[in-house]
Amino acid sequence: MAPSFLDENPVEHVEGIPRPTATNTTSHGTPTTPNNGTPSPKKPNLLIFMPDQLRYDTLGFTGNSVIKTPHLDNFASRSVRFTNNYAQASVCAQSRCSIFMGQYPHVSGHRSLDTLIQEHEPDMFKVLKEDGYHMAHLSPRGHMYAKGVTEGRVTEYGWLVPPGSSDFRRAFKKLQAKGQNPAERTWARLFYAGERTEEEGFDFDEAVTRGAEKWLQNAPPEPFCLFLPLIWPHCPFECEEPYFSMYKRGEMPPPVSVASKSGHEPEYMCTIRERYGLDEVTEEMWAEITATYYGMITRLDDQFGRIMKIVSDKGLWDNTITSFFTDHGEYLGYASLSKKNSLSSLPPRNRMLM
């Protein structure tokens, strides 16, 4: 008998949560028969691929003719597309709490980065686990649960494949160094870190991707829910080759300028530009950031393609609902703004595929 997934992988299991056994997991993948003799439908597996800060119009299937996202384009052609999907907050944690709780932030009270989901609050993961799903969260970051809550929501939690020497903090240290140099200070304000090494490419997202590849090769008894929360293409804007040089800076679409906008603009948008000195940013600088951001997205697309290949090769496609969505978008030079932080139509608009 082949060893079970949980017997051979090094994922650290939450203390107090029993490992699945033959007696409590066999029925998960096999239809049961209720009292009336009609077999119950088989519960589908769930795979949630969730990048961070992905702009709505930076995918091939949304009409962008420059960016290369072949794997997502192919997936979109076989998926249900939610084209009028808007996040309820423009910042990470608030949006994620809203998505997975199914409530508006002003209803649930999760309206800041510090007001995260508490133990007593119901959410999608809690319901799925109680319904018999094997819940796998293959990274130490979800950006929505209060301290200690994640462990109770999932069956396994943490790195299956730990990242290399590169981490999220390294890029911010690079930005801090740029900020000390007057010639590069504007780049630091734009959260542009530039090119990085191949070794630095073994980062958080690559570790999540490799962990998912390993996990899917010997997945646990069905049904399961595999949650893959990634960081990219969230700034800092940086990537390694071949992605860094993949897009010609002169072919990048120009951002919408402040002068071309019509109607009222909230005063805080002007305040952001003034505080970060964004009015000084040239079109060439926005093109550099856009090209780097596009490279980050193509890398994300490649990682998604690797995971989908294993789903197909292992015969999991027909009984797995794969969801692709983000928490919010990115201004990317719109009205001389970077990041998100406000509720115009751009940051909250979301592309969801299923």
Secondary structure, DSSP 4 states (H G I P E B T S, - for coil): -PPPHHHH--PPBPTTSPPP-HHHHGGGGS----TTSPPPPPPPEEEEEE-SS--TT-SGGGT-SSS--HHHHHHHHTS-EEEEEE-S-SSHHHHHHHHHHTS-HHHH---STT-PBPTTS--HHHHHHHTT-EEEE-SS--SSBPTTTHHHH-SEES-SS---S--HHHHHHHHHHHHTSGGGHHHHHTTEEEE--TGGGSSHHHHHHHHHHHHHHTPPSSSEEEEEE--TTSSSEEE-TTTTTSS-GGGSPPPPPTTT--S---HHHHHHHHHHTGGG--HHHHHHHHHHHHHHHHHHHHHHHHHHHHHHHTT-GGGEEEEE--S----TTGGG--S--S-SSTTTEEEEE-
